[in-house]
Every structure is written in structure tokens, then in C-alpha cells.
Amino acid sequence: MRSYSSEFRLQAVQRILAGEKVSALSQELGIHRKLLYEWKHRVATGGELSLRQRGRPRKVDTARSENPAVIARLEQTIAHQQLIIEFFRHALQRVETERREEIAIGATASSKPSRR
């Protein structure tokens, strides 16, 4: 389905309100009459702002507009978090290695089995 800009929709509705026939305008623009009537109804009930695009707004690249100091601080935070993750990853590996060694040696479990 083709998407039309808000400006295009508004111009089409203004032409209809100025007296142009919907059937002639639909042929000229290559748009179905029903769609033109829908746009006209939306303007009549909700004003020009009702012609905006429906759905989720497009994503805007905010990285370009951000303050460089903010970006630098966020990059430092990410680097710090990566260091913390690496620390815990190595600590977990050491604990797992020590457990495997204890099991291989035949060390007793940390708690005694219950007697029934």
C-alpha cells in the first residue's frame, strides 16, 4: 500500500473543499475515491492534525544531535560495565574449576546426607 505525506493529503482535501469533484481528483491523483472521502471526513471531524501518519513514529537518529559530552560519559559507563562483566565471568570460571577439582579429588560434600 502506498503511503502519502500529510501535506499531500491536506492539499487533496483542500482541493475537494474548494469544489473540485472527488471522482475527477481521484483519477488525476491515481487515488481511490474512498480514500479521498476518508481523508475529507478525518479533517472534518478531527482537523488537519488528524491527517498525520498512523502507527508508530519513525525512529530518528538521535546520536548525531546529542551532546558529545553525554556520549563520552555513556561510552565510559559501557566500558566500565564490560569490565565488571569480565571480572564476574572469570570469577565464575575459577569457582567452577575449583568445584571440578574437589569432585575429582573425592572431597566430601558441604553437607552430610540426611539419615532416614
C-alpha positions as CSV (number, residue, x, y, z in Angstrom):
1,M,0.0,0.0,0.0
2,R,1.3,3.4,-0.9
3,S,1.9,6.0,1.8
4,Y,1.1,9.7,1.3
5,S,2.6,12.6,3.2
6,S,0.4,14.7,5.4
7,E,1.0,17.7,3.1
8,F,-0.2,15.7,0.1
9,R,-3.3,14.6,1.9
10,L,-4.1,18.1,3.1
11,Q,-3.7,19.5,-0.4
12,A,-6.1,16.9,-1.8
13,V,-8.7,17.7,0.9
14,Q,-8.3,21.4,0.4
15,R,-9.0,20.9,-3.3
16,I,-12.1,18.9,-2.5
17,L,-13.3,21.6,-0.1
18,A,-12.6,24.2,-2.8
19,G,-15.2,22.5,-5.0
20,E,-13.3,20.0,-7.1
21,K,-15.2,16.8,-7.8
22,V,-13.8,13.8,-5.9
23,S,-14.1,11.5,-8.9
24,A,-12.0,13.8,-11.1
25,L,-9.4,14.4,-8.4
26,S,-9.1,10.7,-7.7
27,Q,-8.4,10.0,-11.4
28,E,-5.9,12.8,-11.6
29,L,-4.0,11.7,-8.5
30,G,-4.4,8.0,-9.0
31,I,-6.1,7.5,-5.7
32,H,-9.3,5.6,-4.9
33,R,-12.3,7.9,-4.2
34,K,-13.0,6.1,-0.9
35,L,-9.6,7.2,0.4
36,L,-10.2,10.8,-0.5
37,Y,-13.5,10.7,1.2
38,E,-11.9,9.2,4.3
39,W,-9.3,12.0,4.4
40,K,-12.0,14.6,4.0
41,H,-14.0,13.0,6.9
42,R,-10.9,12.9,9.1
43,V,-10.3,16.6,8.5
44,A,-13.9,17.4,9.1
45,T,-14.0,15.5,12.4
46,G,-10.5,16.0,13.8
47,G,-8.9,18.9,11.9
48,E,-5.8,18.9,9.9
49,L,-3.7,17.1,12.5
50,S,-5.8,14.0,12.0
51,L,-4.1,13.5,8.6
52,R,-0.8,12.7,10.2
53,Q,0.7,9.2,9.6
54,R,-0.9,6.5,11.7
55,G,1.1,4.0,13.6
56,R,4.5,4.2,15.3
57,P,6.5,7.3,14.6
58,R,9.7,6.7,12.6
59,K,13.0,6.4,14.5
60,V,15.2,9.5,14.5
61,D,18.9,9.2,14.6
62,T,19.5,11.0,17.9
63,A,23.1,10.1,18.2
64,R,24.0,13.0,15.9
65,S,22.1,15.5,17.8
66,E,23.3,14.5,21.3
67,N,25.9,16.4,23.2
68,P,29.4,14.9,22.7
69,A,30.0,15.1,26.5
70,V,26.9,12.9,27.1
71,I,28.1,10.4,24.5
72,A,31.5,10.2,26.0
73,R,30.1,9.6,29.5
74,L,27.8,6.9,28.2
75,E,30.7,5.2,26.4
76,Q,32.7,5.3,29.7
77,T,29.8,3.7,31.5
78,I,29.6,0.9,28.9
79,A,33.3,0.3,29.2
80,H,33.1,0.1,33.0
81,Q,30.2,-2.4,32.8
82,Q,32.1,-4.5,30.3
83,L,35.0,-4.7,32.8
84,I,32.6,-5.8,35.6
85,I,31.1,-8.5,33.4
86,E,34.6,-9.8,32.5
87,F,35.5,-9.8,36.2
88,F,32.5,-11.9,37.2
89,R,32.9,-14.2,34.2
90,H,36.5,-15.0,35.3
91,A,35.4,-15.4,38.9
92,L,32.7,-17.9,37.9
93,Q,35.2,-19.8,35.8
94,R,37.5,-20.1,38.8
95,V,34.7,-21.3,41.1
96,E,33.6,-23.9,38.5
97,T,37.2,-25.1,38.1
98,E,37.7,-25.4,41.9
99,R,34.4,-27.4,42.2
100,R,35.5,-29.8,39.4
101,E,38.9,-30.3,41.2
102,E,37.1,-31.0,44.5
103,I,34.9,-33.6,42.9
104,A,37.8,-35.2,41.1
105,I,39.8,-35.5,44.3
106,G,36.8,-37.0,46.0
107,A,36.1,-34.3,48.6
108,T,33.1,-34.6,50.7
109,A,30.0,-32.6,50.0
110,S,29.4,-29.4,52.0
111,S,26.6,-31.0,53.9
112,K,26.0,-34.6,55.2
113,P,23.3,-36.6,53.7
114,S,20.2,-37.0,55.8
115,R,19.5,-40.3,57.5
116,R,16.2,-42.0,57.1
